[in-house]
Each structure stands twice: as structure tokens, then as C-alpha cells.
């Protein structure tokens, strides 16, 4: 008799579901971290905010938040498209366009963080 938990791994959509949950947890943890940090720092002017992001651990955490948050958003948009676009060809085109938008946003955001940190 097969292991009941292995049955779920073979079902279509399980990987998508699992990554949606994993990225949600990571995004939540990072958002709580940055919310607490920003509330404890108080108001910052531009130069103070820029130097805050330039510290290695804050910049890397912000980059991770950007990547994981946009990955989570891309999975959610893909699910919306797959659920509500009636034509298979239209779904594929829209999913590919959405992925391109999210990849572009991720790259631009990472380059911005890299510039602030002095890496680019």
C-alpha cells in the first residue's frame, strides 16, 4: 500500500500549492521584520533610509523580500489567470506575460538595491 502523503505529491498543482504556501510564510516573516524595524527606527530622511538599506544584512533581507514577494505574487496572478480565463491559448499567453512582468520587476528591484548597496 502506498504512503498516503506520497499520493499528494503526484497530484497536478501540488507543487504550485506548496510553493505558494512556502513563499507566503517567508514573505510574512520578512514583512513583520521590516515593519517592526521601521516602526522602531522612526521617521528617516532620504540619506538615512539609503544608508539603512546599504547595510549588508538589511539590503540582502530587502532583496530576499523583493524576490520572494514577487514570486508569491506571480504564483497568485497565475492562479487567477488559470481560474478565470476561459481559453487555453489565452491563459498561456497571459501567464507568460505576467511572468515576464514579474521577472522584470524583480530584476529592476534587485539592481536598485544593488546600486544602493554599492554592488552594481
N, C-alpha and C positions, 0 to 999 in steps of 0.2 A: 504494500500500500504506500502510495506517495505521501510525502510530507505535505500537510495542508498549507503551510506557508510557501512552499515552492510553487503551488498552483497559482498564487497571485503574481509571481514574477513572470509567468508566461502569458498573462492576460494583456491584450493590447491596451496601451495607455497607462500601464502601471509605472513605467519609468518616468513618464511625464508627471504623473501624480506625485511620485516620490520626490522628484526634483523641485516641484512646486512647493512642497512642504519643507524641504531642506532649505531652500532659498528664503522662504518666509521666515523661518526661525533665525537664520543668520542675519537677515535684514532687520528683523525686530530687535535682536540683541545690539546690533550696531546703531540703530536709531535711538534706542534707550540710552546707550553710551554717549552718543553725541548730544542728545537732548539734556542729559544730566550735566555733561561737561559745559555746554553753552550756558545753561542756567547758572552754574556755579561761577563761571567767568564774568558774567555780567556783560554790559554793552562794550563792544570793541569798535575802534575805528578801523579804517581800511588797512593801515600798516600793521596794526596789532593782529587783525584777523589773518592777514597774509603771513605774518611770522608764526602764528599759531599753526597754520596749515603746513608751513615749511618744516616744522619739526618732523623727523623721520617717522616716528610711530603714529602721529596724528595724520600725516599725509598718506601713509600706507593704509591706515584704517579707513580714511576717506575714499581712497582708490578702491579698496575692497567693497565698501558700501556702494559705490557707483556701479561696479561690475555686478555684484550680486543683486542689487536693487533693480537694475535694468534687465538682468537676466530673468528675474522674477516677473517683472512687468511684461517682458516678451512672451513668457510662457502663458501669462494670463490673457494677453491680447490674442495669442494663437488659439486658446480655448474659445474665446468669444467668436473669433472668425469661424472656427470649425463648427461651432454650435449654431450660428445664425446666418451663415452664407449658404444658400441652398445649392449652388452649382459647384461641383468638384473642381473644375478648372479655375473658377473664380477664387475658391478657397486657397488653392495652391499659390496663385499669383499674389493674393493679398498676404498670405503668410510669409512669402519670400520678401515682399516689400516691407512688411513690418520688421522682419529680422534685419533687413538692410538698414532701416532707420535706427533700430536699437544698437546695432553694431557701430554705426557711425556716431551715435550719441555717446556710446561707451568710449570709443577711441578719442573723440574730441575732449571728453571729460578727463580721461587719463592723461592726455597731453597737457591739459590745463593744470592739473595737479602736478605733473612732472615739471612744468615750467616754474610753478611757484616753489617747488622743492629744489630747483636748480639742476634737475636731472636732464632736462631737454634743452 
